[in-house]
C-alpha cells in the first residue's frame, strides 16, 4: 500500500468518524481511539497492512481529530528543536542544527487553520483577519508565533521553538565545545560575585540556553525574579524563585502589562537578582535602573552581532524611552554592565561563545570594551566542522571590586578549575 493510498484512506475514515460521532462533545478520547482502531482493522481485512502501517494510520487519524494533526508527532519528537509551517503544504524542521523539509503536510488550509485556532484557544488568545499576528506559549513551554492571511500570502505561517524538558547545563555546553573550561570557570566566579552580565547574539545563537546554563551558578539561597515576554527560561535549583510574564493588551487594547511594568514591580519584591529574558524595547531604561541601584548580579539577553553593536542598540532602546543626552545614556550603560558575552552560530551550524568582554568605562565619550576571551578559528575538519577554540586574551579584570567583596581571590578565577582546599 503506497503512502498516498494510506493518506487517502485515513482521510476517508476520519470523515466517516466525524459524521457518525460528535467528537467535540460527550465522546472521550478512549471511545474515539477504539472506534478508529475498529475501522482500521476492518480496512486491514481487505488490504494487507503491516502492524506499523496500522499503528501509523490510527495515530494519524486520532491526531487529526483530537490533537494537532501533523504537528502532534513533530512536537512529540524530542530531537526536533524548531518547527516551521509555511502554509498547509510545506513544513520544515530543525534537527541537530540543520533545517530539513518534513515529509508530511496538512490535508488542507482549513485543517491548518483549525489547528491554529486550537493552539491559541488553549491559552485564551485570539487570532483572525483583524488580528493576524499572535505569540503564544504551549503547555510544555514551546514558543509559538502565528501569522494568518491576508498578511501571510501562502496560507497560515506557524513557527514553533521547542525547549528541552531538561535545560542544557554548562557541563553539556562544555561537552559540545561551545565554551572552554577556563571561560566557564571565570563566568561561574563572576556570577557568584554578582557581576551584571549581558548575553548578546543573533537569532538562534543559543542565548536562552546559555542564560539557563549561567543561572546554574547562582547560589541556591538567593531570591530571584525572572521577567520574560514569553516564559522560556527553565531555572532550576532556586527555591525562592518568582517568574513573571507580560500580558498583551486585550481586543479593546486594554489591560496590558508590559516588561517595564513588571520591572518596576520587581524592585518592590526584595530581589537578590533580577533576570530579564530579553530586552528589546524601552524596558532597557528599567534594566539600567535595576543594575545601577544596588541590584547586582542581574542577567539579560539581547539581539546583536557583536558586543559593540549590543551597546549601541542599548543606547537606542534607552533613548526611545527617555529624553536624556546620549552621553548620559552611555554613562549609565557603562556603570550598569560589567560583562558582555557574545554568542554566535558558525557556518557548520554549531553554537559557540565567540567573545567575552569586560566593560571598562567611558573613554573619549565612547563606552570602552576590553576582550577577555575571543574565539579563534583554526581550520575545517573533513566533515565540515569548524575547528577553533575560545582563547584567553587577557588574564586579569580591570574591575575586581565585586570579586573582592565576595571573598574570591582574583588570581583563582583564571585557573579553570576549583581552588585547592
C-alpha positions in Angstrom: 0.0 0.0 0.0 1.5 3.3 -1.1 1.8 6.3 1.2 -0.6 8.3 -0.9 -3.3 5.5 -0.7 -2.8 5.3 3.0 -3.2 9.0 3.4 -6.4 8.9 1.3 -7.9 6.1 3.4 -7.0 8.0 6.6 -9.0 10.9 5.4 -12.0 8.7 4.4 -12.0 7.1 7.9 -11.7 10.5 9.6 -14.6 12.0 7.6 -16.7 8.9 8.4 -16.0 9.2 12.2 -16.7 12.9 12.2 -20.1 12.3 10.6 -21.1 9.4 12.9 -19.7 10.8 16.2 -19.9 14.1 17.9 -16.2 14.4 18.6 -16.5 17.8 20.3 -18.9 16.9 23.0 -19.6 13.8 25.1 -17.1 11.5 23.5 -13.9 10.5 25.3 -10.5 10.1 23.7 -10.7 6.4 24.5 -14.0 6.0 22.7 -12.7 7.7 19.6 -9.5 5.7 19.7 -11.4 2.5 20.0 -13.6 3.4 17.0 -10.6 4.3 14.9 -8.9 1.0 15.7 -12.1 -0.8 14.7 -12.3 0.9 11.3 -8.6 0.5 10.6 -8.8 -3.2 11.4 -11.8 -3.6 9.1 -9.8 -2.0 6.3 -7.0 -4.3 7.1 -9.2 -7.3 6.2 -9.5 -6.1 2.6 -5.9 -4.7 2.1 -2.8 -6.1 3.6 -1.4 -3.7 6.2 1.7 -4.2 8.3 1.5 -3.7 12.1 3.5 -0.5 11.6 1.1 0.8 8.9 -1.9 0.1 11.1 -0.4 1.9 14.1 0.6 4.8 11.8 -3.0 5.1 10.5 -4.5 5.0 13.9 -2.1 7.6 15.2 -2.6 9.9 12.2 -6.4 9.8 12.4 -6.5 10.3 16.1 -4.1 13.2 16.0 -6.1 14.9 13.2 -9.4 14.6 15.2 -8.3 15.3 18.8 -4.7 16.6 18.7 -2.7 18.9 16.5 -2.8 16.8 13.3 0.7 16.6 11.7 2.2 18.9 14.3 1.4 16.5 17.1 4.0 13.9 16.1 6.6 16.6 15.5 6.0 18.1 18.9 6.5 14.7 20.5 9.8 14.2 18.8 12.4 15.5 21.3 15.2 15.6 18.7 13.4 18.4 16.8 14.1 21.9 18.1 12.2 24.1 15.7 9.1 23.7 13.5 8.3 26.0 10.6 4.9 25.7 8.8 4.8 27.7 5.6 1.2 27.1 4.6 -0.5 23.7 4.5 1.9 22.1 2.0 5.3 23.0 3.4 6.7 22.1 6.8 10.4 22.4 7.8 12.0 21.2 10.9 15.4 21.8 12.6 17.2 18.8 13.9 20.8 18.8 15.2 21.1 22.4 13.9 20.1 21.5 10.3 16.9 22.6 8.5 15.2 19.9 6.5 11.8 19.5 4.9 9.3 17.3 6.7 7.7 14.6 4.5 4.1 15.2 5.7 1.8 18.1 5.3 -1.7 19.2 6.2 -4.7 17.9 4.2 -6.0 21.4 3.6 -5.6 25.1 4.6 -8.8 24.9 6.6 -7.3 22.0 8.6 -4.2 24.1 9.3 -6.4 27.0 10.4 -8.3 24.7 12.7 -5.1 23.6 14.3 -4.0 27.2 14.7 -7.3 28.1 16.5 -6.8 25.0 18.7 -3.3 26.2 19.7 -4.3 29.8 20.5 -7.6 28.8 22.1 -5.9 26.7 24.8 -4.2 29.8 26.2 -7.3 32.1 25.7 -5.9 34.1 22.8 -7.4 35.1 19.5 -6.1 35.3 16.0 -8.1 36.2 12.9 -8.0 38.5 9.9 -8.5 41.6 12.1 -5.6 40.5 14.4 -3.5 38.2 12.2 -0.3 38.0 14.3 -0.1 36.4 17.7 2.6 34.9 20.0 1.6 32.2 22.5 3.2 29.5 24.6 2.2 25.9 24.6 1.7 24.0 27.9 5.1 22.3 27.5 6.8 25.7 27.3 7.2 25.8 23.5 7.0 29.2 22.0 4.6 29.7 19.0 4.3 32.6 16.5 1.3 32.6 14.2 0.8 34.8 11.1 -2.5 34.4 9.2 -3.7 35.6 5.7 -4.0 38.2 4.3 -0.7 39.1 5.9 0.7 35.6 5.1 0.3 35.2 1.3 0.7 31.4 1.1 -1.5 30.4 4.0 -1.0 30.4 7.8 2.6 30.5 8.9 3.3 28.8 12.2 6.8 28.9 13.9 7.3 26.8 17.0 10.5 27.0 19.1 10.7 23.9 21.3 12.6 23.7 24.5 14.0 20.5 26.1 12.4 19.1 29.3 15.8 19.3 31.0 17.7 22.6 30.3 21.1 22.2 28.9 23.7 22.7 31.6 27.1 24.3 31.4 28.6 20.8 31.6 26.7 19.9 28.4 27.9 23.1 26.7 31.5 22.1 27.6 30.9 18.6 26.0 29.6 20.3 22.8 32.6 22.5 22.6 30.5 25.7 22.9 32.8 27.1 25.7 36.1 26.2 27.3 36.6 25.1 30.9 38.6 28.2 31.6 35.9 30.6 30.3 33.1 28.7 32.1 35.0 28.8 35.3 35.6 32.5 35.0 31.8 33.1 34.4 30.9 30.9 37.4 33.0 33.2 39.7 31.6 36.3 38.1 28.0 35.1 38.6 28.8 34.2 42.2 30.4 37.6 42.7 27.2 39.3 41.3 28.7 40.9 38.2 26.0 42.2 35.8 26.2 40.0 32.7 24.6 40.7 29.3 24.3 37.8 26.8 24.3 39.0 23.2 23.8 37.1 20.0 21.8 36.7 16.8 18.6 34.7 16.3 19.1 31.0 17.1 22.6 31.6 18.6 21.5 30.0 21.9 21.0 33.0 24.2 18.2 31.5 26.2 20.0 28.2 26.5 23.2 29.9 27.7 21.3 32.1 30.2 19.8 28.9 31.6 23.2 27.4 32.0 24.6 30.5 33.5 21.8 30.6 36.1 23.0 27.3 37.4 25.9 29.2 39.0 23.6 31.4 41.1 23.7 30.4 44.9 20.6 28.5 45.8 19.8 30.7 48.9 19.1 33.9 46.8 15.7 35.3 45.8 15.4 35.5 42.1 12.9 37.4 40.0 12.6 36.3 36.4 10.8 38.5 33.9 10.0 37.4 30.3 7.9 38.3 27.3 7.1 34.6 26.9 8.2 32.2 29.6 11.1 30.2 28.2 13.7 30.0 30.9 13.9 26.8 33.0 15.9 27.9 36.0 16.5 25.0 38.4 17.9 24.7 42.0 16.4 28.1 43.2 13.6 27.6 45.7 12.9 31.3 46.2 12.1 31.9 42.6 9.4 34.3 41.2 8.5 34.1 37.5 6.7 36.9 35.8 5.3 37.1 32.2 4.0 40.0 30.3 0.3 40.2 29.4 -0.6 41.6 26.0 -3.5 44.1 25.5 -6.9 42.6 25.0 -9.0 43.1 21.9 -10.0 46.5 23.1 -6.4 47.4 23.6 -6.6 47.5 27.4 -5.2 45.6 30.4 -1.6 45.3 29.0 1.1 44.5 31.5 4.5 45.3 29.9 8.1 44.4 30.7 8.5 47.9 32.1 5.6 47.4 34.5 7.0 44.1 35.7 10.5 45.6 36.1 9.1 48.4 38.3 7.1 45.9 40.4 10.1 43.5 40.8 12.0 46.2 42.6 9.5 46.1 45.4 9.8 42.3 45.7 13.1 42.3 47.6 15.1 40.6 44.8 18.7 39.5 45.2 18.9 39.3 41.4 16.6 40.2 38.5 16.8 38.1 35.3 15.3 39.6 32.2 14.8 37.1 29.4 15.4 39.6 26.6 15.5 43.4 26.3 14.0 44.6 23.0 12.3 48.0 23.8 12.3 50.9 26.2 12.4 48.4 29.1 16.1 48.9 28.8 15.6 52.0 30.9 14.3 50.0 33.8 17.1 47.4 33.3 19.7 50.1 33.7 17.9 51.4 36.8 18.0 47.9 38.3 21.7 47.4 37.7 22.5 50.9 38.9 20.5 50.8 42.1 22.2 48.1 44.0 20.7 45.1 42.4 23.9 43.5 41.3 24.1 40.1 39.6 21.4 40.8 37.0 21.4 38.8 33.8 19.8 39.6 30.5 19.9 38.8 26.8 19.6 40.8 23.6 19.9 40.6 19.8 23.1 41.9 18.3 26.0 40.8 16.1 28.8 41.9 18.4 29.3 43.3 21.9 29.8 46.8 20.5 26.6 46.5 18.4 24.8 45.4 21.6 25.8 48.5 23.5 24.8 50.7 20.5 21.4 49.0 20.4 21.0 49.5 24.2 21.7 53.2 23.7 18.9 53.4 21.0 16.5 51.4 23.2 17.0 53.7 26.2 16.6 56.8 24.1 13.2 55.6 22.9 12.0 55.6 26.5 13.9 58.6 28.0 14.7 62.0 26.7 18.2 62.4 28.1 21.6 63.3 26.5 23.4 60.4 24.7 26.4 60.9 26.9 24.3 60.4 30.0 22.9 57.2 28.5 26.4 55.9 27.8 27.5 56.7 31.3 24.5 54.7 32.7 25.3 51.7 30.5 29.0 51.7 31.3 28.1 51.9 35.0 25.5 49.2 34.9 27.1 46.5 32.8 30.1 44.6 33.8 30.5 41.7 31.3 29.1 41.1 27.7 29.1 37.5 26.4 28.8 37.3 22.6 27.3 34.1 21.2 27.2 33.1 17.5 26.3 30.3 15.1 29.1 29.3 12.9 28.8 28.1 9.3 28.7 24.5 10.4 25.6 25.4 12.5 27.3 24.9 15.8 26.6 27.4 18.6 29.7 28.9 20.2 30.7 31.6 22.7 32.6 34.0 20.4 33.7 36.6 22.8 33.7 37.6 26.4 34.3 41.3 27.1 34.6 43.5 30.2 33.0 46.9 30.2 35.8 49.2 31.3 34.1 52.6 31.4 33.9 55.7 29.2 36.9 56.9 27.2 36.7 59.9 24.9 32.9 59.8 25.0 32.7 56.1 24.0 32.0 53.0 26.0 35.2 51.0 26.2 35.2 47.2 26.0 38.2 45.0 26.7 38.1 41.4 25.4 38.8 38.7 28.0 38.2 35.7 25.6 37.9 35.5 21.8 37.1 32.6 19.5 40.0 31.8 17.2 39.2 29.7 14.1 42.0 27.3 13.2 40.6 25.4 10.2 38.0 23.0 9.0 37.6 19.3 9.6 36.9 16.8 6.8 33.2 16.6 7.9 32.9 20.4 7.5 33.0 21.1 11.2 34.8 24.4 12.1 37.9 23.8 14.2 38.6 26.5 16.7 38.8 27.5 20.4 37.8 30.2 22.7 41.2 31.6 23.8 42.1 33.9 26.7 43.5 37.3 25.5 43.7 39.0 28.9 44.2 37.3 32.3 43.0 39.9 34.6 39.9 42.1 35.3 40.1 45.8 35.4 37.2 46.0 37.9 37.8 43.5 40.7 35.8 45.1 43.5 32.9 42.7 43.4 35.2 39.6 43.4 37.0 41.0 46.4 33.7 41.9 48.2 32.6 38.3 47.6 35.8 36.9 49.1 37.0 35.5 45.9 40.7 35.7 45.2 41.2 37.4 41.8 44.1 35.1 40.8 41.9 32.0 41.1 39.3 32.9 38.5 41.7 32.2 35.6 42.7 28.7 36.7 39.8 26.9 35.0 39.5 24.6 38.0 38.3 24.7 41.6 40.7 26.1 44.1 42.6 23.7 46.2 41.4 23.3 49.7 
